[in-house]
Amino acid sequence: MKYYLYILQTQDNTLYCGIARDVQKRFEKHLCGKGAKYTRAHKPLKIVYIKEFENRSQAQKEEYRIKHLNKKQKLRLIQE
C-alpha cells in the first residue's frame, strides 16, 4: 500500500511534515483542526511537497530525516 510524505506551508510561514495514505483527505483534516496539534496552532495554507513511498516504513524514515533539516534545507528540497 502506498504512503505519501507531505509538507504543508502554514499561515505563519512555517513548514509541517507528515505522512498519509491520502494526502488530500489528511490536508482537509488539518484544515478542520483535526489533523495534528501543530496545525491547530499553525493554520495550514497549502501542500507544497509530496513524495510517494511503497510502504509506511520508508515514508516514516524520510519524515524523520526531513524533520531534522533546518528550514533553509527544507525549502531547497521543496524547490527541487
C-alpha positions in Angstrom: 0.0 0.0 0.0 1.4 3.4 -1.0 2.2 6.1 1.6 3.0 9.7 0.9 5.2 12.2 2.7 3.9 15.7 2.5 5.0 19.2 3.6 2.5 21.9 4.3 3.1 25.6 4.4 1.3 27.4 7.2 -0.1 30.9 7.6 2.8 32.0 9.8 5.2 30.7 7.1 6.4 27.6 8.9 6.5 24.1 7.4 4.8 21.0 8.7 5.9 17.5 7.6 3.7 14.4 7.8 2.8 11.1 6.1 -0.6 9.8 4.9 -2.1 7.3 2.5 -4.4 10.1 1.1 -2.8 13.5 1.3 -5.8 15.5 0.3 -8.0 13.9 3.0 -5.3 14.5 5.5 -4.9 18.1 4.5 -8.7 18.6 4.9 -8.4 17.2 8.5 -5.6 19.7 9.2 -7.8 22.5 7.9 -10.6 21.4 10.2 -8.3 21.4 13.2 -8.3 17.5 13.5 -5.0 16.7 11.8 -2.3 17.4 14.3 -1.7 19.5 17.4 0.9 21.6 15.5 -1.5 22.5 12.7 -4.2 23.6 15.1 -1.9 26.3 16.3 -0.3 27.0 12.9 -3.1 27.0 10.3 -2.1 25.3 7.0 -2.3 27.2 3.7 -1.3 24.7 1.1 0.5 21.5 0.3 4.0 22.4 -1.0 5.6 18.9 -1.4 4.5 15.3 -1.9 6.7 12.2 -2.3 5.4 8.7 -2.8 6.7 5.6 -1.0 6.0 1.9 -1.3 5.3 1.4 2.4 4.8 3.2 5.7 8.3 2.4 7.0 10.0 4.1 4.0 7.8 7.2 4.4 8.5 7.4 8.2 12.2 7.2 7.6 12.0 10.1 5.2 9.8 12.0 7.5 12.3 11.6 10.3 15.1 12.8 8.0 13.2 15.8 6.8 12.1 16.8 10.3 15.8 17.1 11.2 16.6 19.5 8.4 16.6 23.2 9.0 14.2 25.5 7.2 16.6 26.5 4.5 17.3 22.9 3.7 13.5 22.1 3.6 12.9 25.0 1.3 15.7 23.7 -1.0 14.0 20.3 -1.0 10.7 21.8 -1.9 12.2 23.7 -4.8 13.8 20.6 -6.4 
